[in-house]
Amino acid sequence: MASTGTASSTTCCSSCTSGLAAALGLGKFGQGNGLFPQRGVNMGADPMNGGKMPQDFMEIKRDRAGSWTSPLPRAQFDAEPVPIELDFELCEQALQEPNRGSLKTATTSIVVDPDAKAPRFPAAAEACSASPGDQRPHFLTEQLFASPGNLPKPLYANGSGISHLKQTATFDMLKKLPKSVVEASGSEGQALRRRLLNEATIVFFTAGYPGKRFVFERARELGVKSVIIEHPDSWAKSLVDEGIIAKFIPIDMSQDTAAVFAQSLEAIKALADDPATREADGIATFCELSVPVVARLAEHLQLPGHSPIAVDKARDKHWTRAEMRKAGLPSPKNMLIHSTAELESAAKEVGFPAVLKPISGAASLGVKKVVDMEDLKSAYQEVIEELRSLVVSSGALVKNDGTGTGVNANQVMDCTILMEQYLDGDEVDIDVVMSGGEWRYAAVADNGPTLEPYFNETWAVCPSLLPSSKQKLLKDLATDTVKCLGFKDGVFHVEAKLTSHGPQLIEVNARMGGGPVHETNLRVWGIDLVEETLFACVGIPSRPFIPSRNPPGGAIAYCDVNAKKSGILQSMDFLKILKGKDGVVSAKPHLGAGAEVVGPQDGLPTWLVEIIVQRPTAQAALDYLLELENSLDPPIV
């Protein structure tokens, strides 16, 4: 079940009120295009009697804008976003590309962009590649292992945020409209917000892996003048010639954080003198490692954005738990371990079973379940030795091969380990949209049991199969946690578990989730999380609209097929049985024939392929997905 929320200070029409009731589990969503008029504001027409948004509001235009316009056709303001229809032939082409799964990249390399659904997918390395042979610990590596690193300290230490935002062209338009109009629900309200976004200049700090191309295509459809800041060799550079983005700003990401931040800040300021773009209306990212940078850039530029303090709290798992305890929210027992001398006290404080995880986090690296004191001692030593055996080479974290290349990872990463109470139960994802300090949308997706002791993901399904009362508890935990960390606006991907003791948080990601998260919310609920992210980054309120309680798109289920044993993947022909099957949305390989893969008996299992299916109901989608997965027989020798 997905829900839309509203602030309590608003007087609502019938569809708004029924939406609030549904959010509270009290009744069915209302139908139609309701508005959210505030007390004392005369909209000129009663939406309950078929009233329409006043035409002059719908014709508002930006007073100043850059001259760049994409040569490609753009979407109409009142046109709903449409899911991308994926061609199975494209997946087959990926299978035939040589060296997609070389020994090094498939088994020992962990690229620096963990937003890629498969962090061992070589293509993801393009998102943060450094110059060949460059052995310096570069910017993204620092953000992965020692965030926030050398970034400037927050300007507002109390986390209160910017008191006065810069009066951009977007804010000039917002001042001309009644608040109730801008915050109107329904299709007309969303069309107005899209019009307000039209011709805005938005800077994207880092492009992510190539699979995030759809973000910039959607921005173009919405009339956004996109500017991407990335490494000179990024795949995103070609988007200028394709007419998808207005400008590409190359910055050497192999520099340290301070240099990258300073150069990015100056480059964004210089846009004001570029007639093609004019000054930036907002800055955004869809990459986890770039969130702390974007928060600080927005703060220095007086643009809308997350408080840097809030971002730092979310990125630090131990800090997150501390803030939750202050707010009276449930939090598992945990303790930081700095050396073997603290193992006994940690075991006494946390108890067993427990989970060890590096405080900075690096995909699933170093995450392991322990069941007793002997297990804790051996696992701690194993994790520390694993972390210390890694080197940073050309922007990737790799095993030391003895050649002397690369920089020891422990020079840039915090090897402090968090021991945390093991959480039983079902894992879920909650995608949240916040606006004005209140949640406006929350949708729960179920996750299958992870492969322990390494916690590798298996499958997911949306909408959730859990009872609505359980979903409400999870949504409450997710939204209350986002609030207690100090976030006000934006899109969040929250991971949690429904344990035998109630809901418990895993982590908060202060950006749209990666992998199929966008496609899932769009196909199931009709909510475009890219669109909502762009609204937030320029200061436009979010009011996502779901026309009915039942998901318009049925259900989506997806999985990452894990290697069942170690060896060499002989061919990709095992995927051909999926071609042409009804309900199969896509099958995206993570590597190719000839790759050496790891099974669960020998370490963190290798993901082979991501499969997405769509069916009328969640149970039908999940059953179909598992049936297809069980029919696959990857030839591993």
Secondary structure as a PSIPRED ss2 file (coil, helix, strand):
# PSIPRED VFORMAT (PSIPRED V4.0)

   1 M C   1.000  0.000  0.000
   2 A E   0.000  0.000  1.000
   3 S E   0.000  0.000  1.000
   4 T C   1.000  0.000  0.000
   5 G C   1.000  0.000  0.000
   6 T C   1.000  0.000  0.000
   7 A C   1.000  0.000  0.000
   8 S C   1.000  0.000  0.000
   9 S C   1.000  0.000  0.000
  10 T C   1.000  0.000  0.000
  11 T C   1.000  0.000  0.000
  12 C C   1.000  0.000  0.000
  13 C C   1.000  0.000  0.000
  14 S H   0.000  1.000  0.000
  15 S H   0.000  1.000  0.000
  16 C H   0.000  1.000  0.000
  17 T H   0.000  1.000  0.000
  18 S H   0.000  1.000  0.000
  19 G H   0.000  1.000  0.000
  20 L H   0.000  1.000  0.000
  21 A H   0.000  1.000  0.000
  22 A H   0.000  1.000  0.000
  23 A H   0.000  1.000  0.000
  24 L C   1.000  0.000  0.000
  25 G C   1.000  0.000  0.000
  26 L C   1.000  0.000  0.000
  27 G C   1.000  0.000  0.000
  28 K C   1.000  0.000  0.000
  29 F C   1.000  0.000  0.000
  30 G C   1.000  0.000  0.000
  31 Q C   1.000  0.000  0.000
  32 G C   1.000  0.000  0.000
  33 N C   1.000  0.000  0.000
  34 G C   1.000  0.000  0.000
  35 L C   1.000  0.000  0.000
  36 F C   1.000  0.000  0.000
  37 P C   1.000  0.000  0.000
  38 Q C   1.000  0.000  0.000
  39 R C   1.000  0.000  0.000
  40 G C   1.000  0.000  0.000
  41 V C   1.000  0.000  0.000
  42 N C   1.000  0.000  0.000
  43 M C   1.000  0.000  0.000
  44 G C   1.000  0.000  0.000
  45 A C   1.000  0.000  0.000
  46 D C   1.000  0.000  0.000
  47 P H   0.000  1.000  0.000
  48 M H   0.000  1.000  0.000
  49 N H   0.000  1.000  0.000
  50 G C   1.000  0.000  0.000
  51 G C   1.000  0.000  0.000
  52 K C   1.000  0.000  0.000
  53 M C   1.000  0.000  0.000
  54 P C   1.000  0.000  0.000
  55 Q H   0.000  1.000  0.000
  56 D H   0.000  1.000  0.000
  57 F H   0.000  1.000  0.000
  58 M H   0.000  1.000  0.000
  59 E C   1.000  0.000  0.000
  60 I C   1.000  0.000  0.000
  61 K C   1.000  0.000  0.000
  62 R C   1.000  0.000  0.000
  63 D C   1.000  0.000  0.000
  64 R C   1.000  0.000  0.000
  65 A C   1.000  0.000  0.000
  66 G C   1.000  0.000  0.000
  67 S C   1.000  0.000  0.000
  68 W C   1.000  0.000  0.000
  69 T C   1.000  0.000  0.000
  70 S C   1.000  0.000  0.000
  71 P C   1.000  0.000  0.000
  72 L C   1.000  0.000  0.000
  73 P C   1.000  0.000  0.000
  74 R C   1.000  0.000  0.000
  75 A C   1.000  0.000  0.000
  76 Q C   1.000  0.000  0.000
  77 F C   1.000  0.000  0.000
  78 D C   1.000  0.000  0.000
  79 A C   1.000  0.000  0.000
  80 E C   1.000  0.000  0.000
  81 P C   1.000  0.000  0.000
  82 V C   1.000  0.000  0.000
  83 P C   1.000  0.000  0.000
  84 I C   1.000  0.000  0.000
  85 E C   1.000  0.000  0.000
  86 L C   1.000  0.000  0.000
  87 D C   1.000  0.000  0.000
  88 F H   0.000  1.000  0.000
  89 E H   0.000  1.000  0.000
  90 L H   0.000  1.000  0.000
  91 C H   0.000  1.000  0.000
  92 E H   0.000  1.000  0.000
  93 Q H   0.000  1.000  0.000
  94 A H   0.000  1.000  0.000
  95 L H   0.000  1.000  0.000
  96 Q H   0.000  1.000  0.000
  97 E C   1.000  0.000  0.000
  98 P C   1.000  0.000  0.000
  99 N C   1.000  0.000  0.000
 100 R C   1.000  0.000  0.000
 101 G C   1.000  0.000  0.000
 102 S C   1.000  0.000  0.000
 103 L H   0.000  1.000  0.000
 104 K H   0.000  1.000  0.000
 105 T H   0.000  1.000  0.000
 106 A H   0.000  1.000  0.000
 107 T H   0.000  1.000  0.000
 108 T C   1.000  0.000  0.000
 109 S C   1.000  0.000  0.000
 110 I E   0.000  0.000  1.000
 111 V E   0.000  0.000  1.000
 112 V C   1.000  0.000  0.000
 113 D C   1.000  0.000  0.000
 114 P C   1.000  0.000  0.000
 115 D C   1.000  0.000  0.000
 116 A C   1.000  0.000  0.000
 117 K C   1.000  0.000  0.000
 118 A C   1.000  0.000  0.000
 119 P C   1.000  0.000  0.000
 120 R C   1.000  0.000  0.000
 121 F C   1.000  0.000  0.000
 122 P H   0.000  1.000  0.000
 123 A H   0.000  1.000  0.000
 124 A H   0.000  1.000  0.000
 125 A H   0.000  1.000  0.000
 126 E H   0.000  1.000  0.000
 127 A H   0.000  1.000  0.000
 128 C H   0.000  1.000  0.000
 129 S C   1.000  0.000  0.000
 130 A C   1.000  0.000  0.000
 131 S C   1.000  0.000  0.000
 132 P C   1.000  0.000  0.000
 133 G C   1.000  0.000  0.000
 134 D C   1.000  0.000  0.000
 135 Q C   1.000  0.000  0.000
 136 R C   1.000  0.000  0.000
 137 P C   1.000  0.000  0.000
 138 H C   1.000  0.000  0.000
 139 F H   0.000  1.000  0.000
 140 L H   0.000  1.000  0.000
 141 T H   0.000  1.000  0.000
 142 E H   0.000  1.000  0.000
 143 Q H   0.000  1.000  0.000
 144 L H   0.000  1.000  0.000
 145 F H   0.000  1.000  0.000
 146 A H   0.000  1.000  0.000
 147 S C   1.000  0.000  0.000
 148 P C   1.000  0.000  0.000
 149 G C   1.000  0.000  0.000
 150 N C   1.000  0.000  0.000
 151 L C   1.000  0.000  0.000
 152 P C   1.000  0.000  0.000
 153 K C   1.000  0.000  0.000
 154 P C   1.000  0.000  0.000
 155 L C   1.000  0.000  0.000
 156 Y C   1.000  0.000  0.000
 157 A C   1.000  0.000  0.000
 158 N C   1.000  0.000  0.000
 159 G C   1.000  0.000  0.000
 160 S C   1.000  0.000  0.000
 161 G C   1.000  0.000  0.000
 162 I C   1.000  0.000  0.000
 163 S C   1.000  0.000  0.000
 164 H C   1.000  0.000  0.000
 165 L C   1.000  0.000  0.000
 166 K C   1.000  0.000  0.000
 167 Q C   1.000  0.000  0.000
 168 T C   1.000  0.000  0.000
 169 A H   0.000  1.000  0.000
 170 T H   0.000  1.000  0.000
 171 F H   0.000  1.000  0.000
 172 D H   0.000  1.000  0.000
 173 M H   0.000  1.000  0.000
 174 L H   0.000  1.000  0.000
 175 K C   1.000  0.000  0.000
 176 K C   1.000  0.000  0.000
 177 L C   1.000  0.000  0.000
 178 P C   1.000  0.000  0.000
 179 K H   0.000  1.000  0.000
 180 S H   0.000  1.000  0.000
 181 V H   0.000  1.000  0.000
 182 V H   0.000  1.000  0.000
 183 E C   1.000  0.000  0.000
 184 A C   1.000  0.000  0.000
 185 S C   1.000  0.000  0.000
 186 G H   0.000  1.000  0.000
 187 S H   0.000  1.000  0.000
 188 E H   0.000  1.000  0.000
 189 G H   0.000  1.000  0.000
 190 Q H   0.000  1.000  0.000
 191 A H   0.000  1.000  0.000
 192 L H   0.000  1.000  0.000
 193 R H   0.000  1.000  0.000
 194 R H   0.000  1.000  0.000
 195 R H   0.000  1.000  0.000
 196 L H   0.000  1.000  0.000
 197 L H   0.000  1.000  0.000
 198 N C   1.000  0.000  0.000
 199 E C   1.000  0.000  0.000
 200 A C   1.000  0.000  0.000
 201 T E   0.000  0.000  1.000
 202 I E   0.000  0.000  1.000
 203 V E   0.000  0.000  1.000
 204 F E   0.000  0.000  1.000
 205 F E   0.000  0.000  1.000
 206 T C   1.000  0.000  0.000
 207 A C   1.000  0.000  0.000
 208 G C   1.000  0.000  0.000
 209 Y C   1.000  0.000  0.000
 210 P H   0.000  1.000  0.000
 211 G H   0.000  1.000  0.000
 212 K H   0.000  1.000  0.000
 213 R H   0.000  1.000  0.000
 214 F H   0.000  1.000  0.000
 215 V H   0.000  1.000  0.000
 216 F H   0.000  1.000  0.000
 217 E H   0.000  1.000  0.000
 218 R H   0.000  1.000  0.000
 219 A H   0.000  1.000  0.000
 220 R H   0.000  1.000  0.000
 221 E H   0.000  1.000  0.000
 222 L C   1.000  0.000  0.000
 223 G C   1.000  0.000  0.000
 224 V C   1.000  0.000  0.000
 225 K E   0.000  0.000  1.000
 226 S E   0.000  0.000  1.000
 227 V E   0.000  0.000  1.000
 228 I E   0.000  0.000  1.000
 229 I E   0.000  0.000  1.000
 230 E E   0.000  0.000  1.000
 231 H C   1.000  0.000  0.000
 232 P C   1.000  0.000  0.000
 233 D C   1.000  0.000  0.000
 234 S C   1.000  0.000  0.000
 235 W H   0.000  1.000  0.000
 236 A H   0.000  1.000  0.000
 237 K H   0.000  1.000  0.000
 238 S H   0.000  1.000  0.000
 239 L H   0.000  1.000  0.000
 240 V C   1.000  0.000  0.000
 241 D C   1.000  0.000  0.000
 242 E C   1.000  0.000  0.000
 243 G C   1.000  0.000  0.000
 244 I C   1.000  0.000  0.000
 245 I C   1.000  0.000  0.000
 246 A C   1.000  0.000  0.000
 247 K E   0.000  0.000  1.000
 248 F E   0.000  0.000  1.000
 249 I E   0.000  0.000  1.000
 250 P E   0.000  0.000  1.000
 251 I C   1.000  0.000  0.000
 252 D C   1.000  0.000  0.000
 253 M C   1.000  0.000  0.000
 254 S C   1.000  0.000  0.000
 255 Q C   1.000  0.000  0.000
 256 D C   1.000  0.000  0.000
 257 T H   0.000  1.000  0.000
 258 A H   0.000  1.000  0.000
 259 A H   0.000  1.000  0.000
 260 V H   0.000  1.000  0.000
 261 F H   0.000  1.000  0.000
 262 A H   0.000  1.000  0.000
 263 Q H   0.000  1.000  0.000
 264 S H   0.000  1.000  0.000
 265 L H   0.000  1.000  0.000
 266 E H   0.000  1.000  0.000
 267 A H   0.000  1.000  0.000
 268 I H   0.000  1.000  0.000
 269 K H   0.000  1.000  0.000
 270 A H   0.000  1.000  0.000
 271 L H   0.000  1.000  0.000
 272 A H   0.000  1.000  0.000
 273 D H   0.000  1.000  0.000
 274 D C   1.000  0.000  0.000
 275 P C   1.000  0.000  0.000
 276 A C   1.000  0.000  0.000
 277 T C   1.000  0.000  0.000
 278 R C   1.000  0.000  0.000
 279 E C   1.000  0.000  0.000
 280 A C   1.000  0.000  0.000
 281 D C   1.000  0.000  0.000
 282 G E   0.000  0.000  1.000
 283 I E   0.000  0.000  1.000
 284 A E   0.000  0.000  1.000
 285 T C   1.000  0.000  0.000
 286 F C   1.000  0.000  0.000
 287 C C   1.000  0.000  0.000
 288 E H   0.000  1.000  0.000
 289 L H   0.000  1.000  0.000
 290 S H   0.000  1.000  0.000
 291 V H   0.000  1.000  0.000
 292 P H   0.000  1.000  0.000
 293 V H   0.000  1.000  0.000
 294 V H   0.000  1.000  0.000
 295 A H   0.000  1.000  0.000
 296 R H   0.000  1.000  0.000
 297 L H   0.000  1.000  0.000
 298 A H   0.000  1.000  0.000
 299 E H   0.000  1.000  0.000
 300 H H   0.000  1.000  0.000
 301 L H   0.000  1.000  0.000
 302 Q C   1.000  0.000  0.000
 303 L C   1.000  0.000  0.000
 304 P C   1.000  0.000  0.000
 305 G C   1.000  0.000  0.000
 306 H C   1.000  0.000  0.000
 307 S C   1.000  0.000  0.000
 308 P H   0.000  1.000  0.000
 309 I H   0.000  1.000  0.000
 310 A H   0.000  1.000  0.000
 311 V H   0.000  1.000  0.000
 312 D H   0.000  1.000  0.000
 313 K H   0.000  1.000  0.000
 314 A H   0.000  1.000  0.000
 315 R H   0.000  1.000  0.000
 316 D C   1.000  0.000  0.000
 317 K H   0.000  1.000  0.000
 318 H H   0.000  1.000  0.000
 319 W H   0.000  1.000  0.000
 320 T H   0.000  1.000  0.000
 321 R H   0.000  1.000  0.000
 322 A H   0.000  1.000  0.000
 323 E H   0.000  1.000  0.000
 324 M H   0.000  1.000  0.000
 325 R H   0.000  1.000  0.000
 326 K H   0.000  1.000  0.000
 327 A C   1.000  0.000  0.000
 328 G C   1.000  0.000  0.000
 329 L C   1.000  0.000  0.000
 330 P C   1.000  0.000  0.000
 331 S C   1.000  0.000  0.000
 332 P C   1.000  0.000  0.000
 333 K C   1.000  0.000  0.000
 334 N E   0.000  0.000  1.000
 335 M E   0.000  0.000  1.000
 336 L E   0.000  0.000  1.000
 337 I E   0.000  0.000  1.000
 338 H C   1.000  0.000  0.000
 339 S C   1.000  0.000  0.000
 340 T H   0.000  1.000  0.000
 341 A H   0.000  1.000  0.000
 342 E H   0.000  1.000  0.000
 343 L H   0.000  1.000  0.000
 344 E H   0.000  1.000  0.000
 345 S H   0.000  1.000  0.000
 346 A H   0.000  1.000  0.000
 347 A H   0.000  1.000  0.000
 348 K H   0.000  1.000  0.000
 349 E H   0.000  1.000  0.000
 350 V H   0.000  1.000  0.000
 351 G C   1.000  0.000  0.000
 352 F C   1.000  0.000  0.000
 353 P C   1.000  0.000  0.000
 354 A E   0.000  0.000  1.000
 355 V E   0.000  0.000  1.000
 356 L E   0.000  0.000  1.000
 357 K E   0.000  0.000  1.000
 358 P E   0.000  0.000  1.000
 359 I C   1.000  0.000  0.000
 360 S C   1.000  0.000  0.000
 361 G C   1.000  0.000  0.000
 362 A C   1.000  0.000  0.000
 363 A C   1.000  0.000  0.000
 364 S C   1.000  0.000  0.000
 365 L C   1.000  0.000  0.000
 366 G C   1.000  0.000  0.000
 367 V C   1.000  0.000  0.000
 368 K E   0.000  0.000  1.000
 369 K E   0.000  0.000  1.000
 370 V E   0.000  0.000  1.000
 371 V C   1.000  0.000  0.000
 372 D C   1.000  0.000  0.000
 373 M H   0.000  1.000  0.000
 374 E H   0.000  1.000  0.000
 375 D H   0.000  1.000  0.000
 376 L H   0.000  1.000  0.000
 377 K H   0.000  1.000  0.000
 378 S H   0.000  1.000  0.000
 379 A H   0.000  1.000  0.000
 380 Y H   0.000  1.000  0.000
 381 Q H   0.000  1.000  0.000
 382 E H   0.000  1.000  0.000
 383 V H   0.000  1.000  0.000
 384 I H   0.000  1.000  0.000
 385 E H   0.000  1.000  0.000
 386 E H   0.000  1.000  0.000
 387 L H   0.000  1.000  0.000
 388 R H   0.000  1.000  0.000
 389 S C   1.000  0.000  0.000
 390 L E   0.000  0.000  1.000
 391 V E   0.000  0.000  1.000
 392 V E   0.000  0.000  1.000
 393 S E   0.000  0.000  1.000
 394 S C   1.000  0.000  0.000
 395 G C   1.000  0.000  0.000
 396 A E   0.000  0.000  1.000
 397 L E   0.000  0.000  1.000
 398 V E   0.000  0.000  1.000
 399 K E   0.000  0.000  1.000
 400 N C   1.000  0.000  0.000
 401 D C   1.000  0.000  0.000
 402 G C   1.000  0.000  0.000
 403 T C   1.000  0.000  0.000
 404 G C   1.000  0.000  0.000
 405 T C   1.000  0.000  0.000
 406 G C   1.000  0.000  0.000
 407 V E   0.000  0.000  1.000
 408 N E   0.000  0.000  1.000
 409 A H   0.000  1.000  0.000
 410 N H   0.000  1.000  0.000
 411 Q H   0.000  1.000  0.000
 412 V C   1.000  0.000  0.000
 413 M C   1.000  0.000  0.000
 414 D C   1.000  0.000  0.000
 415 C C   1.000  0.000  0.000
 416 T C   1.000  0.000  0.000
 417 I E   0.000  0.000  1.000
 418 L E   0.000  0.000  1.000
 419 M E   0.000  0.000  1.000
 420 E E   0.000  0.000  1.000
 421 Q E   0.000  0.000  1.000
 422 Y C   1.000  0.000  0.000
 423 L C   1.000  0.000  0.000
 424 D C   1.000  0.000  0.000
 425 G C   1.000  0.000  0.000
 426 D E   0.000  0.000  1.000
 427 E E   0.000  0.000  1.000
 428 V E   0.000  0.000  1.000
 429 D E   0.000  0.000  1.000
 430 I E   0.000  0.000  1.000
 431 D E   0.000  0.000  1.000
 432 V E   0.000  0.000  1.000
 433 V E   0.000  0.000  1.000
 434 M E   0.000  0.000  1.000
 435 S E   0.000  0.000  1.000
 436 G C   1.000  0.000  0.000
 437 G C   1.000  0.000  0.000
 438 E E   0.000  0.000  1.000
 439 W E   0.000  0.000  1.000
 440 R E   0.000  0.000  1.000
 441 Y E   0.000  0.000  1.000
 442 A E   0.000  0.000  1.000
 443 A E   0.000  0.000  1.000
 444 V E   0.000  0.000  1.000
 445 A E   0.000  0.000  1.000
 446 D E   0.000  0.000  1.000
 447 N E   0.000  0.000  1.000
 448 G C   1.000  0.000  0.000
 449 P C   1.000  0.000  0.000
 450 T C   1.000  0.000  0.000
 451 L E   0.000  0.000  1.000
 452 E C   1.000  0.000  0.000
 453 P C   1.000  0.000  0.000
 454 Y C   1.000  0.000  0.000
 455 F C   1.000  0.000  0.000
 456 N E   0.000  0.000  1.000
 457 E C   1.000  0.000  0.000
 458 T C   1.000  0.000  0.000
 459 W E   0.000  0.000  1.000
 460 A E   0.000  0.000  1.000
 461 V E   0.000  0.000  1.000
 462 C E   0.000  0.000  1.000
 463 P C   1.000  0.000  0.000
 464 S C   1.000  0.000  0.000
 465 L C   1.000  0.000  0.000
 466 L C   1.000  0.000  0.000
 467 P C   1.000  0.000  0.000
 468 S H   0.000  1.000  0.000
 469 S H   0.000  1.000  0.000
 470 K H   0.000  1.000  0.000
 471 Q H   0.000  1.000  0.000
 472 K H   0.000  1.000  0.000
 473 L H   0.000  1.000  0.000
 474 L H   0.000  1.000  0.000
 475 K H   0.000  1.000  0.000
 476 D H   0.000  1.000  0.000
 477 L H   0.000  1.000  0.000
 478 A H   0.000  1.000  0.000
 479 T H   0.000  1.000  0.000
 480 D H   0.000  1.000  0.000
 481 T H   0.000  1.000  0.000
 482 V H   0.000  1.000  0.000
 483 K H   0.000  1.000  0.000
 484 C H   0.000  1.000  0.000
 485 L C   1.000  0.000  0.000
 486 G C   1.000  0.000  0.000
 487 F C   1.000  0.000  0.000
 488 K C   1.000  0.000  0.000
 489 D C   1.000  0.000  0.000
 490 G E   0.000  0.000  1.000
 491 V E   0.000  0.000  1.000
 492 F E   0.000  0.000  1.000
 493 H E   0.000  0.000  1.000
 494 V E   0.000  0.000  1.000
 495 E E   0.000  0.000  1.000
 496 A E   0.000  0.000  1.000
 497 K E   0.000  0.000  1.000
 498 L E   0.000  0.000  1.000
 499 T E   0.000  0.000  1.000
 500 S C   1.000  0.000  0.000
 501 H C   1.000  0.000  0.000
 502 G E   0.000  0.000  1.000
 503 P E   0.000  0.000  1.000
 504 Q E   0.000  0.000  1.000
 505 L E   0.000  0.000  1.000
 506 I E   0.000  0.000  1.000
 507 E E   0.000  0.000  1.000
 508 V E   0.000  0.000  1.000
 509 N E   0.000  0.000  1.000
 510 A C   1.000  0.000  0.000
 511 R C   1.000  0.000  0.000
 512 M C   1.000  0.000  0.000
 513 G C   1.000  0.000  0.000
 514 G C   1.000  0.000  0.000
 515 G C   1.000  0.000  0.000
 516 P C   1.000  0.000  0.000
 517 V H   0.000  1.000  0.000
 518 H H   0.000  1.000  0.000
 519 E H   0.000  1.000  0.000
 520 T H   0.000  1.000  0.000
 521 N H   0.000  1.000  0.000
 522 L H   0.000  1.000  0.000
 523 R H   0.000  1.000  0.000
 524 V H   0.000  1.000  0.000
 525 W H   0.000  1.000  0.000
 526 G C   1.000  0.000  0.000
 527 I C   1.000  0.000  0.000
 528 D C   1.000  0.000  0.000
 529 L H   0.000  1.000  0.000
 530 V H   0.000  1.000  0.000
 531 E H   0.000  1.000  0.000
 532 E H   0.000  1.000  0.000
 533 T H   0.000  1.000  0.000
 534 L H   0.000  1.000  0.000
 535 F H   0.000  1.000  0.000
 536 A H   0.000  1.000  0.000
 537 C H   0.000  1.000  0.000
 538 V H   0.000  1.000  0.000
 539 G C   1.000  0.000  0.000
 540 I C   1.000  0.000  0.000
 541 P C   1.000  0.000  0.000
 542 S C   1.000  0.000  0.000
 543 R C   1.000  0.000  0.000
 544 P C   1.000  0.000  0.000
 545 F C   1.000  0.000  0.000
 546 I C   1.000  0.000  0.000
 547 P C   1.000  0.000  0.000
 548 S C   1.000  0.000  0.000
 549 R C   1.000  0.000  0.000
 550 N C   1.000  0.000  0.000
 551 P C   1.000  0.000  0.000
 552 P C   1.000  0.000  0.000
 553 G C   1.000  0.000  0.000
 554 G C   1.000  0.000  0.000
 555 A E   0.000  0.000  1.000
 556 I E   0.000  0.000  1.000
 557 A E   0.000  0.000  1.000
 558 Y E   0.000  0.000  1.000
 559 C E   0.000  0.000  1.000
 560 D E   0.000  0.000  1.000
 561 V E   0.000  0.000  1.000
 562 N E   0.000  0.000  1.000
 563 A C   1.000  0.000  0.000
 564 K C   1.000  0.000  0.000
 565 K C   1.000  0.000  0.000
 566 S C   1.000  0.000  0.000
 567 G E   0.000  0.000  1.000
 568 I E   0.000  0.000  1.000
 569 L E   0.000  0.000  1.000
 570 Q C   1.000  0.000  0.000
 571 S C   1.000  0.000  0.000
 572 M C   1.000  0.000  0.000
 573 D H   0.000  1.000  0.000
 574 F H   0.000  1.000  0.000
 575 L H   0.000  1.000  0.000
 576 K H   0.000  1.000  0.000
 577 I H   0.000  1.000  0.000
 578 L H   0.000  1.000  0.000
 579 K C   1.000  0.000  0.000
 580 G C   1.000  0.000  0.000
 581 K C   1.000  0.000  0.000
 582 D C   1.000  0.000  0.000
 583 G C   1.000  0.000  0.000
 584 V E   0.000  0.000  1.000
 585 V E   0.000  0.000  1.000
 586 S E   0.000  0.000  1.000
 587 A E   0.000  0.000  1.000
 588 K E   0.000  0.000  1.000
 589 P E   0.000  0.000  1.000
 590 H C   1.000  0.000  0.000
 591 L C   1.000  0.000  0.000
 592 G C   1.000  0.000  0.000
 593 A C   1.000  0.000  0.000
 594 G C   1.000  0.000  0.000
 595 A C   1.000  0.000  0.000
 596 E E   0.000  0.000  1.000
 597 V E   0.000  0.000  1.000
 598 V C   1.000  0.000  0.000
 599 G C   1.000  0.000  0.000
 600 P C   1.000  0.000  0.000
 601 Q C   1.000  0.000  0.000
 602 D C   1.000  0.000  0.000
 603 G C   1.000  0.000  0.000
 604 L C   1.000  0.000  0.000
 605 P C   1.000  0.000  0.000
 606 T C   1.000  0.000  0.000
 607 W E   0.000  0.000  1.000
 608 L E   0.000  0.000  1.000
 609 V E   0.000  0.000  1.000
 610 E E   0.000  0.000  1.000
 611 I E   0.000  0.000  1.000
 612 I E   0.000  0.000  1.000
 613 V E   0.000  0.000  1.000
 614 Q E   0.000  0.000  1.000
 615 R E   0.000  0.000  1.000
 616 P C   1.000  0.000  0.000
 617 T C   1.000  0.000  0.000
 618 A H   0.000  1.000  0.000
 619 Q H   0.000  1.000  0.000
 620 A H   0.000  1.000  0.000
 621 A H   0.000  1.000  0.000
 622 L H   0.000  1.000  0.000
 623 D H   0.000  1.000  0.000
 624 Y H   0.000  1.000  0.000
 625 L H   0.000  1.000  0.000
 626 L H   0.000  1.000  0.000
 627 E H   0.000  1.000  0.000
 628 L H   0.000  1.000  0.000
 629 E H   0.000  1.000  0.000
 630 N H   0.000  1.000  0.000
 631 S H   0.000  1.000  0.000
 632 L C   1.000  0.000  0.000
 633 D C   1.000  0.000  0.000
 634 P C   1.000  0.000  0.000
 635 P C   1.000  0.000  0.000
 636 I E   0.000  0.000  1.000
 637 V C   1.000  0.000  0.000
